Amino acid sequence: MPLAAGWRSSRQAVKAAGSSGRKIQAITRSAKTAQQTVRAAAQAQRRAVQTARATAKAAAATAKVAVKATIAAVKAAIAATQELIAAIAAGGWVALIVVLVICMVGSILASPLGIFFGGTGGGADSGTTQTVVSVVREINQEYNDRVEALKTGTAYDELSLSGSRAPWTEVLAVYAVKTATDPADGQEVVTMDDAKKELLRQVFWDMNELTSFTSTVPGEDDEEDTTTLHITTTHKTTEETADLYGFNAEQRQQLAELLSEDYRDLWNTVLYGIGTGSGEIVAVALAQVGNVGGQPYWSWYGFSSRVDWCAIFVSWCANECGFIDAGVAPKFAGCVQGSRWFKERGLWQDKSYAPNPGDIIFFDWDDPGGFSGPQDGVSDHVGIVEKVENGRVYTIEGNSGDKCCQRSYPIGYYEIYGYGRLCA
């Protein structure tokens, strides 16, 4: 099956998966004049689905969500193909299904959609055990190291950080299309090895740029001059990157398909092991665990010295994901301001809500003798929901004892004020 045709049939099948059951029932009804044939076909169908499941698992044993998508795609493709009605009557169902399964799985794995199976590690000859997640973390660390190098290589009094990186979903989508459809050296994107890691690193740095400069404000009277180091991250859009790589119309269509809402949960699963919610902000926040003092968050926000930084930390993480520019998360330094933003947009849930990863959790502390005072219906603290397991909400919180820490609370805990849901 040609790659372009395989992509289109796979895409159409995936989109039709939700109604596949109804279509299969319609096929069965159309054949009920030959009841004996239909019963035999039903038995063959069950065996075919088992074959599809085994084939998909063998192709990508660890990509559970993608496997389910493949199985659904196969069922939908079967149901949508009217010619199979004649095949049922002719007794050729099983043979056709086996061929269809092999072609379907093969076309998905060989196309940019193969990125959704990217959890199987390095190839047999790579000598490595690499995954998309491990390489993403490595490149994130490389980015952080370059920022630190700019800071340590320059004398300054104040630091100003601005801009944001390209979201990893966009970087990986560009990588998948570029790598899988390269007319000179097309490669599958299911596995990760050293060579593919370099390709992904190149895409990341082609899409992201770090620049820096210093500015000096002369001191008044006996005051010393103040030198500020400005570090800016700028990123290309997917359209700009497609122009850079000379993508043709079909490659651009594939890129748009990968970034469509239909694949949001698959991206979260591939990158963060999270099926719902905003996994990207969770990954950004987790990378900051252990930070002490809140720098660079409060200087990024625009403060010249330390302030309470729990809300600023949440804003910084949202900005790293591009959520602030997209208008799906606020930039806020005060918890009241942040909770009001979500309430005004109908994105607020009370403490009884079972949140999704990436939701923003607000607290109203019961601290009669402390700084926060008794509970008063006003938010005192904010963090990011990491996950929910066994009736507990796990969080990543900035300025928790002046650190970025992981915490947990029972669902419905009395000091939880409520949740803001990200709609990205």
VEXGUBA-858719 format. One record per residue (C-alpha): residue in three letters; x, y, z. Coordinates in steps of 0.25 Angstrom, whole numbers, plus 2048, in hexadecimal, padded with zeros to 3 digits. Example, Ala and Ser with C-alpha at 12.3 -4.5 7.8 and 13.67 -1.06 7.14 Angstrom:
residues 2
ALA | 831 | 7EE | 81F .
SER | 837 | 7FC | 81D .
//
This chain:
residues 424
MET | 800 | 800 | 800 .
PRO | 806 | 80E | 7FC .
LEU | 80A | 816 | 808 .
ALA | 800 | 821 | 804 .
ALA | 7F4 | 818 | 802 .
GLY | 7F8 | 810 | 80F .
TRP | 7F8 | 81E | 817 .
ARG | 7EA | 822 | 811 .
SER | 7E4 | 814 | 814 .
SER | 7EA | 813 | 822 .
ARG | 7E5 | 821 | 825 .
GLN | 7D7 | 81F | 81F .
ALA | 7D6 | 812 | 827 .
VAL | 7DA | 818 | 834 .
LYS | 7D0 | 823 | 833 .
ALA | 7C5 | 819 | 82F .
ALA | 7C9 | 810 | 83B .
GLY | 7BE | 816 | 844 .
SER | 7B3 | 811 | 83B .
SER | 7B9 | 804 | 837 .
GLY | 7AF | 7FC | 840 .
ARG | 7A3 | 802 | 839 .
LYS | 7A9 | 7FF | 82B .
ILE | 7AC | 7F1 | 82E .
GLN | 79E | 7EF | 833 .
ALA | 799 | 7F5 | 826 .
ILE | 7A2 | 7EB | 81E .
THR | 79C | 7E0 | 826 .
ARG | 78E | 7E4 | 823 .
SER | 790 | 7E5 | 814 .
ALA | 795 | 7D6 | 814 .
LYS | 78A | 7D0 | 81D .
THR | 783 | 7CA | 811 .
ALA | 78F | 7C0 | 812 .
GLN | 78E | 7BD | 821 .
GLN | 798 | 7B1 | 820 .
THR | 7A2 | 7B9 | 819 .
VAL | 7A1 | 7C5 | 823 .
ARG | 7A3 | 7BC | 82F .
ALA | 7B0 | 7B6 | 828 .
ALA | 7B4 | 7C5 | 825 .
ALA | 7B2 | 7C9 | 834 .
GLN | 7BB | 7BE | 839 .
ALA | 7C5 | 7C2 | 82E .
GLN | 7C4 | 7D0 | 833 .
ARG | 7C7 | 7CD | 841 .
ARG | 7D3 | 7C5 | 83D .
ALA | 7D7 | 7D0 | 834 .
VAL | 7D6 | 7DA | 83F .
GLN | 7DF | 7D1 | 848 .
THR | 7E9 | 7D1 | 83C .
ALA | 7E9 | 7E0 | 83B .
ARG | 7EB | 7E1 | 84A .
ALA | 7F7 | 7D8 | 84A .
THR | 7FD | 7DE | 83D .
ALA | 7FC | 7EC | 843 .
LYS | 802 | 7E8 | 851 .
ALA | 80D | 7E1 | 84A .
ALA | 810 | 7EE | 842 .
ALA | 80F | 7F7 | 84E .
ALA | 80E | 7F0 | 85B .
THR | 810 | 7FB | 864 .
ALA | 807 | 806 | 85D .
LYS | 7FA | 802 | 863 .
VAL | 7F2 | 80D | 85E .
ALA | 7F7 | 80D | 850 .
VAL | 7F5 | 7FE | 850 .
LYS | 7E6 | 800 | 854 .
ALA | 7E5 | 80B | 849 .
THR | 7EB | 801 | 83F .
ILE | 7E1 | 7F6 | 842 .
ALA | 7D5 | 801 | 841 .
ALA | 7DB | 805 | 834 .
VAL | 7DB | 7F7 | 82F .
LYS | 7CC | 7F5 | 833 .
ALA | 7C8 | 802 | 82D .
ALA | 7CF | 7FF | 820 .
ILE | 7C8 | 7F1 | 81F .
ALA | 7BB | 7F7 | 822 .
ALA | 7BC | 803 | 818 .
THR | 7C1 | 7FA | 80D .
GLN | 7B4 | 7F6 | 805 .
GLU | 7BB | 7EC | 7FD .
LEU | 7BD | 7E3 | 809 .
ILE | 7AE | 7E0 | 809 .
ALA | 7B0 | 7D8 | 7FC .
ALA | 7BD | 7D2 | 803 .
ILE | 7B4 | 7CD | 80F .
ALA | 7AB | 7C6 | 805 .
ALA | 7B6 | 7C0 | 7FE .
GLY | 7BD | 7BB | 80A .
GLY | 7C9 | 7C3 | 809 .
TRP | 7C8 | 7CB | 815 .
VAL | 7D4 | 7C6 | 81D .
ALA | 7DE | 7C7 | 812 .
LEU | 7DA | 7D5 | 80E .
ILE | 7DB | 7D9 | 81D .
VAL | 7E8 | 7D3 | 81F .
VAL | 7ED | 7DB | 813 .
LEU | 7E7 | 7E8 | 817 .
VAL | 7EC | 7E7 | 825 .
ILE | 7FA | 7E5 | 820 .
CYS | 7F9 | 7F1 | 816 .
MET | 7F2 | 7FA | 821 .
VAL | 7FD | 7F7 | 82C .
GLY | 808 | 7F8 | 822 .
SER | 803 | 805 | 81C .
ILE | 801 | 80C | 829 .
LEU | 80F | 808 | 82F .
ALA | 816 | 80D | 822 .
SER | 80E | 81A | 822 .
PRO | 810 | 826 | 82B .
LEU | 805 | 820 | 834 .
GLY | 810 | 816 | 838 .
ILE | 814 | 821 | 842 .
PHE | 808 | 81C | 84B .
PHE | 80F | 80F | 84C .
GLY | 81C | 815 | 851 .
GLY | 81F | 80E | 85E .
THR | 826 | 801 | 85A .
GLY | 834 | 806 | 85C .
GLY | 840 | 805 | 853 .
GLY | 841 | 7FC | 847 .
ALA | 848 | 7EE | 848 .
ASP | 855 | 7F3 | 844 .
SER | 855 | 800 | 84B .
GLY | 85B | 7FC | 858 .
THR | 852 | 806 | 85F .
THR | 845 | 806 | 866 .
GLN | 83F | 813 | 861 .
THR | 831 | 818 | 861 .
VAL | 82A | 825 | 85C .
VAL | 829 | 829 | 86B .
SER | 837 | 827 | 86E .
VAL | 83C | 82F | 862 .
VAL | 833 | 83A | 865 .
ARG | 838 | 83B | 873 .
GLU | 846 | 83B | 86E .
ILE | 844 | 846 | 865 .
ASN | 83C | 84E | 86F .
GLN | 848 | 84D | 878 .
GLU | 851 | 851 | 86D .
TYR | 848 | 85E | 86B .
ASN | 849 | 860 | 87A .
ASP | 859 | 85F | 87A .
ARG | 859 | 869 | 86F .
VAL | 851 | 873 | 877 .
GLU | 85B | 870 | 883 .
ALA | 867 | 872 | 87A .
LEU | 862 | 880 | 875 .
LYS | 85F | 884 | 884 .
THR | 86D | 87F | 889 .
GLY | 874 | 885 | 87D .
THR | 870 | 893 | 880 .
ALA | 871 | 89D | 88B .
TYR | 864 | 8A3 | 88F .
ASP | 85C | 8A8 | 89B .
GLU | 84E | 8A5 | 896 .
LEU | 848 | 89A | 88D .
SER | 83D | 89B | 883 .
LEU | 837 | 88E | 87C .
SER | 82D | 88F | 872 .
GLY | 827 | 887 | 866 .
SER | 823 | 879 | 866 .
ARG | 827 | 86C | 85F .
ALA | 81F | 865 | 854 .
PRO | 816 | 85B | 85A .
TRP | 81B | 84D | 859 .
THR | 80F | 848 | 852 .
GLU | 812 | 851 | 847 .
VAL | 821 | 84E | 847 .
LEU | 81E | 83F | 846 .
ALA | 813 | 840 | 83C .
VAL | 81D | 848 | 833 .
TYR | 828 | 83D | 836 .
ALA | 81E | 832 | 832 .
VAL | 81A | 837 | 825 .
LYS | 828 | 83B | 821 .
THR | 82E | 82E | 825 .
ALA | 823 | 825 | 820 .
THR | 821 | 82C | 812 .
ASP | 82F | 830 | 80F .
PRO | 830 | 82C | 800 .
ALA | 83F | 829 | 801 .
ASP | 83F | 821 | 80E .
GLY | 832 | 81F | 814 .
GLN | 832 | 818 | 821 .
GLU | 827 | 812 | 82B .
VAL | 826 | 81A | 837 .
VAL | 821 | 80F | 841 .
THR | 82F | 80C | 846 .
MET | 839 | 816 | 84C .
ASP | 848 | 814 | 84A .
ASP | 854 | 81E | 84A .
ALA | 852 | 822 | 83B .
LYS | 844 | 825 | 83D .
LYS | 847 | 82C | 84A .
GLU | 850 | 836 | 842 .
LEU | 845 | 838 | 838 .
LEU | 83B | 83C | 843 .
ARG | 846 | 845 | 84A .
GLN | 848 | 84C | 83D .
VAL | 839 | 84E | 83B .
PHE | 838 | 854 | 849 .
TRP | 844 | 85E | 847 .
ASP | 83F | 862 | 839 .
MET | 831 | 865 | 840 .
ASN | 837 | 86C | 84D .
GLU | 842 | 877 | 84E .
LEU | 848 | 87D | 85B .
THR | 84E | 88B | 85A .
SER | 853 | 894 | 865 .
PHE | 858 | 8A2 | 867 .
THR | 85B | 8AB | 872 .
SER | 856 | 8B9 | 876 .
THR | 85C | 8C3 | 880 .
VAL | 854 | 8CE | 888 .
PRO | 85E | 8D8 | 88E .
GLY | 85C | 8DA | 89D .
GLU | 858 | 8E7 | 8A3 .
ASP | 861 | 8EE | 8AC .
ASP | 869 | 8E4 | 8B4 .
GLU | 861 | 8D8 | 8AF .
GLU | 868 | 8CE | 8A6 .
ASP | 864 | 8CB | 898 .
THR | 85A | 8C0 | 896 .
THR | 85D | 8B6 | 88B .
THR | 852 | 8AD | 886 .
LEU | 854 | 8A0 | 87E .
HIS | 848 | 89D | 874 .
ILE | 847 | 88F | 870 .
THR | 83C | 88D | 865 .
THR | 836 | 880 | 860 .
THR | 82F | 881 | 852 .
HIS | 829 | 876 | 84B .
LYS | 824 | 873 | 83C .
THR | 816 | 86F | 83A .
THR | 813 | 862 | 833 .
GLU | 810 | 86A | 826 .
GLU | 81D | 871 | 827 .
THR | 825 | 864 | 829 .
ALA | 81D | 85E | 81D .
ASP | 822 | 869 | 815 .
LEU | 830 | 867 | 81A .
TYR | 830 | 858 | 816 .
GLY | 829 | 85A | 809 .
PHE | 81D | 852 | 80D .
ASN | 814 | 84F | 801 .
ALA | 805 | 850 | 802 .
GLU | 803 | 841 | 806 .
GLN | 80D | 843 | 811 .
ARG | 807 | 84F | 816 .
GLN | 7F9 | 848 | 816 .
GLN | 7FF | 83C | 81E .
LEU | 805 | 846 | 828 .
ALA | 7F8 | 84D | 82A .
GLU | 7F1 | 83F | 82C .
LEU | 7FB | 83B | 837 .
LEU | 7F9 | 848 | 83F .
SER | 7EA | 847 | 83E .
GLU | 7E1 | 846 | 84A .
ASP | 7DE | 837 | 846 .
TYR | 7EC | 833 | 84B .
ARG | 7ED | 83B | 858 .
ASP | 7EC | 830 | 861 .
LEU | 7F6 | 827 | 859 .
TRP | 800 | 833 | 85A .
ASN | 7FF | 833 | 869 .
THR | 800 | 824 | 86A .
VAL | 80D | 824 | 861 .
LEU | 814 | 830 | 868 .
TYR | 80F | 82F | 877 .
GLY | 808 | 821 | 879 .
ILE | 7FB | 82A | 87B .
GLY | 7EE | 827 | 873 .
THR | 7E6 | 833 | 877 .
GLY | 7E9 | 841 | 87B .
SER | 7F4 | 84A | 878 .
GLY | 801 | 841 | 879 .
GLU | 80A | 84B | 874 .
ILE | 809 | 855 | 87F .
VAL | 80B | 849 | 889 .
ALA | 818 | 845 | 882 .
VAL | 81D | 854 | 883 .
ALA | 81A | 855 | 891 .
LEU | 820 | 847 | 895 .
ALA | 82D | 84C | 88E .
GLN | 82D | 857 | 899 .
VAL | 82C | 84F | 8A5 .
GLY | 837 | 852 | 8AF .
ASN | 838 | 861 | 8AB .
VAL | 83B | 86A | 8B7 .
GLY | 837 | 879 | 8B8 .
GLY | 82F | 87A | 8AC .
GLN | 839 | 87F | 8A2 .
PRO | 837 | 880 | 896 .
TYR | 828 | 881 | 898 .
TRP | 826 | 88E | 89F .
SER | 831 | 895 | 896 .
TRP | 82A | 890 | 88A .
TYR | 81D | 896 | 88F .
GLY | 824 | 8A3 | 890 .
PHE | 827 | 8A5 | 89F .
SER | 835 | 8AA | 8A2 .
SER | 836 | 8A2 | 8AF .
ARG | 82F | 896 | 8B6 .
VAL | 820 | 896 | 8B8 .
ASP | 817 | 88A | 8BC .
TRP | 818 | 882 | 8AF .
CYS | 80D | 877 | 8AF .
ALA | 804 | 87D | 8A5 .
ILE | 810 | 883 | 89D .
PHE | 816 | 874 | 89C .
VAL | 808 | 86F | 897 .
SER | 809 | 87B | 88D .
TRP | 817 | 878 | 889 .
CYS | 814 | 869 | 886 .
ALA | 807 | 86E | 87E .
ASN | 810 | 877 | 876 .
GLU | 81A | 86C | 873 .
CYS | 80F | 865 | 86C .
GLY | 80A | 871 | 864 .
PHE | 7FC | 870 | 86C .
ILE | 7FD | 87F | 870 .
ASP | 7FF | 884 | 862 .
ALA | 7F4 | 87A | 85D .
GLY | 7EA | 880 | 868 .
VAL | 7E7 | 873 | 86F .
ALA | 7EF | 877 | 87C .
PRO | 7F1 | 884 | 883 .
LYS | 7FE | 88B | 887 .
PHE | 7FB | 88E | 895 .
ALA | 804 | 891 | 8A2 .
GLY | 7F8 | 891 | 8AC .
CYS | 7EF | 884 | 8AF .
VAL | 7E3 | 88D | 8B0 .
GLN | 7E5 | 892 | 8A2 .
GLY | 7E8 | 884 | 89C .
SER | 7DB | 87E | 8A2 .
ARG | 7D3 | 88A | 89D .
TRP | 7D8 | 888 | 88F .
PHE | 7D3 | 879 | 88F .
LYS | 7C6 | 87C | 895 .
GLU | 7C3 | 887 | 88B .
ARG | 7C5 | 87E | 880 .
GLY | 7BD | 872 | 885 .
LEU | 7C9 | 86A | 888 .
TRP | 7C8 | 868 | 897 .
GLN | 7C5 | 85C | 89F .
ASP | 7C3 | 85B | 8AE .
LYS | 7CB | 852 | 8B7 .
SER | 7C2 | 845 | 8B5 .
TYR | 7C7 | 845 | 8A7 .
ALA | 7D0 | 839 | 8A3 .
PRO | 7DB | 841 | 89A .
ASN | 7E3 | 83E | 88E .
PRO | 7F2 | 83F | 88D .
GLY | 7F5 | 84D | 889 .
ASP | 7E9 | 854 | 891 .
ILE | 7ED | 85F | 89A .
ILE | 7EA | 85D | 8A8 .
PHE | 7E7 | 868 | 8B2 .
PHE | 7E8 | 867 | 8C1 .
ASP | 7E1 | 86F | 8CD .
TRP | 7EA | 86C | 8D9 .
ASP | 7E4 | 86B | 8E7 .
ASP | 7EF | 872 | 8EF .
PRO | 7E9 | 87A | 8F9 .
GLY | 7F6 | 87E | 900 .
GLY | 7FE | 87F | 8F3 .
PHE | 800 | 888 | 8E7 .
SER | 7F5 | 883 | 8DF .
GLY | 7EB | 884 | 8EB .
PRO | 7DE | 87B | 8EC .
GLN | 7D7 | 876 | 8E0 .
ASP | 7CF | 882 | 8DA .
GLY | 7CB | 87D | 8CC .
VAL | 7D7 | 884 | 8C6 .
SER | 7E2 | 87C | 8BF .
ASP | 7F0 | 87D | 8C6 .
HIS | 7F8 | 873 | 8BE .
VAL | 7F8 | 86C | 8B0 .
GLY | 7FF | 861 | 8A9 .
ILE | 7FD | 857 | 89D .
VAL | 7F7 | 849 | 89E .
GLU | 801 | 83E | 89A .
LYS | 7F7 | 833 | 89B .
VAL | 7EC | 82C | 8A3 .
GLU | 7EE | 81E | 8A9 .
ASN | 7E6 | 816 | 8B3 .
GLY | 7DE | 822 | 8B8 .
ARG | 7E9 | 82C | 8B9 .
VAL | 7ED | 838 | 8B1 .
TYR | 7FC | 839 | 8AE .
THR | 801 | 847 | 8AC .
ILE | 80E | 84F | 8A8 .
GLU | 80E | 85C | 8B0 .
GLY | 818 | 868 | 8AF .
ASN | 81B | 870 | 8BC .
SER | 818 | 864 | 8C5 .
GLY | 822 | 867 | 8D0 .
ASP | 829 | 870 | 8C5 .
LYS | 82B | 863 | 8BD .
CYS | 824 | 85D | 8B1 .
CYS | 81F | 850 | 8B7 .
GLN | 815 | 844 | 8B4 .
ARG | 80A | 843 | 8BE .
SER | 7FD | 83B | 8BF .
TYR | 7EF | 83C | 8C6 .
PRO | 7E2 | 834 | 8C6 .
ILE | 7D8 | 838 | 8BC .
GLY | 7CF | 842 | 8C2 .
TYR | 7D9 | 846 | 8CD .
TYR | 7D3 | 851 | 8D5 .
GLU | 7DF | 85B | 8D2 .
ILE | 7DD | 859 | 8C3 .
TYR | 7D6 | 866 | 8BE .
GLY | 7D3 | 861 | 8B0 .
TYR | 7D9 | 85E | 8A2 .
GLY | 7DB | 866 | 895 .
ARG | 7DA | 85D | 889 .
LEU | 7E3 | 860 | 87D .
CYS | 7DC | 85F | 870 .
ALA | 7E8 | 85D | 867 .
//
